[in-house]
Amino acid sequence: MLTSAPGRLRTTALFVALAALAACSGSAPDAPDVAPLDAAQAAARTQVPLTRPVALDKPGVIADLEFDLPPPGELAWSSLIIGVRIEGTEVKSFIAYSDLIVRGGLPARVHLQRIEGEQRNDVPLLRIGPDLRERIAIGEDGFTPGVRAAGLDGTMLYEAGLEREGMLSDVLSFARASAPAPGRYHLRVELLEPRPLLQGKPAELIIGYNARAK
């Protein structure tokens, strides 16, 4: 189980949620309007950034897919985030949901491979430490004990049609890859423990580049 103080987690979740909402409503006036993708369109997308609906309440594989990785956008870092995204419209319940996921732990095995012809090469992964600053190498077994708040590049998400206006949004990272080269990749994510309190609560797998700090 993760050991961060609930109050600190609530503050972090609120900051991330409000920052995401502000970013969504503060788009540049001359930016082209991009209609959000519907569920079928988002599920068919195979280029980063991408999302997939997932259930977090039962152990098992929630991701086993190939995708194309373009270069990062102008406002993104080169780190690739692998995590889950939750959304909501009511601040209090949204923060409670984020707290529930982070404090309860969400142990998983995460494996990322670069596809080069007939070969698949493992990509080293890192996870965010308890202090939200340390980066800890994930072992060959892919084990990570839970998720931590992370920021994704909102411009790439918006241009891909993966942001919905007026929604609070929180990205919780299982793992990240440092500066992976553009190309074709395979991702597998397996949840290891049941979390019955998360039953029926919507979530998405999300893969995207880390946002630059402002």
N, C-alpha and C positions, 0 to 999 in steps of 0.2 A: 504494500500500500504506500502511496506517496505521502510525504510527511510535511508538505508546505502548509503554513497556517491558513485556515479558511478565510480569514479577513484579508490576507494578502492576495489570495486567489481571487476573491470577489473584486478587489480593487483592480487587479490585472485584467480580469474579464470585462469589467465595466469600461476600463480605458480602451481596450481593444475594440469593444462593441461600439462605443461612441466615436472612436476614431474612424472606424470603418463606415459608420453612418455619415459622418461629416465628409469623408472622402467621396462617398457616393453622391452626396448632394452638392459637393463643391467642384464639380467637373468644370473644365475650362469652357467659356461660352462658345468658342468656335469648334469644339470637339464634335465630330459627327455623331448623330444619334444612332445607337446600336440597340436593336430590340433584343430583349432577353430570349435565350433559347427555351423552347418548351422541353418537357421531360424526354421525349423521344429524340429530339435533336441533340440534347446534351449527352444522352447515352450513346449516341452514334459518333460522337467526337473522339478522335484518336490522336490529336495533337495537343501538347501542353500549351496552356493550362487546360485541364479537363476534370470532370467530376463524374461520379457514379453514386447512385443511391445505395446505402448500406444499412444493415441492422447491426446494432452494437450489443444486443442483449445476450447473444448465444455464441459459444466458441465455434470456430470454423473459419474457412477461407472467405474473406470478404473482397479480395481482389486477386485476379489472375489474368493479366492482360498485357498486351503489347501496345506501345505508343511511340509516336515520333516526337523528338525533342528539338525544337528550334533554338536559335541563339536567344539569350535573354534580351528583354526590351531595354530601352534607354534608361528607364527608371527602376530597373531591377538589378539586384545582385546576381551573381552567377550560381549561388547555392540553390539546389532544387529541394523543395519541401514536399514530403509525403505525409499526409495527415488526414484529418476529418474536418469537415466544416459543418457548423450548426448555424441555424438562422432563427430569427424570431422578431416579433414586433412589440412585445411588452418587456420592458427592461428587467423588472424584478424576476419574472419567471425565466427569462433568458439567462440571467446570471446564475440562477439556481441550477439550471440545466448544465451550464458550463462547469460549475463547481462540482456537480455530481460526477461528471466524467473524469475530471482531473483528480479530485480527492479520492475517488473510489479506485483509481488505477484502471488502466486498460492494457494489460500485458499482451504483447503480440510478438510475432516473428515477422520481420520485414526483410525481403531479399530483392535487390535490384541488379539486373544484369544488362550489359550492353551487348547487342546483337551485331555481330560482324560476320556476314556470310553464314557459314554453318556453325560458327563458334558463338558461345555465350560466355562472357567474361564478367565475373562478379565485380560490382562497384562498391568500394568502401563507403560505409554509412556512419553518420554521427547522430547522437541524440542530445537534447538540451538537458543540462544538469539541473538539480534542485534549486540552485540559485538563479536560474534563468540566464546565466552568463557562460558557465562552463560548457564545453562541447566534449562529449564522451564518445569514444569509438565503440561502435557496436560490433560484437564478435561475429565469428563465422556462422554461428547458429542463428543470427539475426534477431536475438532476443532484445526487446526493449520493454521496460516495466510499465510504461504509461505514456501519456501525452503531455505536452507543454504548449502554452500559447505561442503562436508565431504569426508573423505578418507576411502576406503575399502581395505581389505587385498588382495593385488595383487596376492599373491601366491595361495590362494584358488581359485580366479577367473581364474588364468592361468591353474591350474590343472583341473578345471571344463570345460575348453575349452571356457571360456566366455571373453577372451581378444583377440583382433585382432591387429596383429603387425602393427606398423606404424601409429596407430590412436591416435589422441588426445582424451582424455576422461575426463569427469567431472561428478562427482556424487553430486547430490543436494538432501539433506535429508529433508523429511517431518518430520520424527520422529525416535526415537531410543528406544530400550528396554534395560535396564541395566541387563546384565548377565541372560538372560532367560535360563532355563534348557533345555537340549536337549529333543526332543520329537516332537509331532505332533501339528501343529498350523493352525489357520485360520486367514486370513488377508482380510480386506475390506478397500478400499480407494475410496473416492468419491470426485471429483472436484466440487467446488461450484459456479464458475463463468466462463463465456465465456472469452476466450483469442484469438480473431480472428487473432492476429498477429502471433500466433503459428501454424496456420493452415498449414498442409503439411510438418511441420518440424519434422523429426524423433526423437523419444525418446523411452526409455525403462523404465518400472518399474524395480527396482533392489532391491534385499534383500541380505544382506551380512554382515559379521562381520567387525567392525571398524578396521582399520589398526593401529598397534602400532607406536607411534612416534619414529623417529630415532634420 
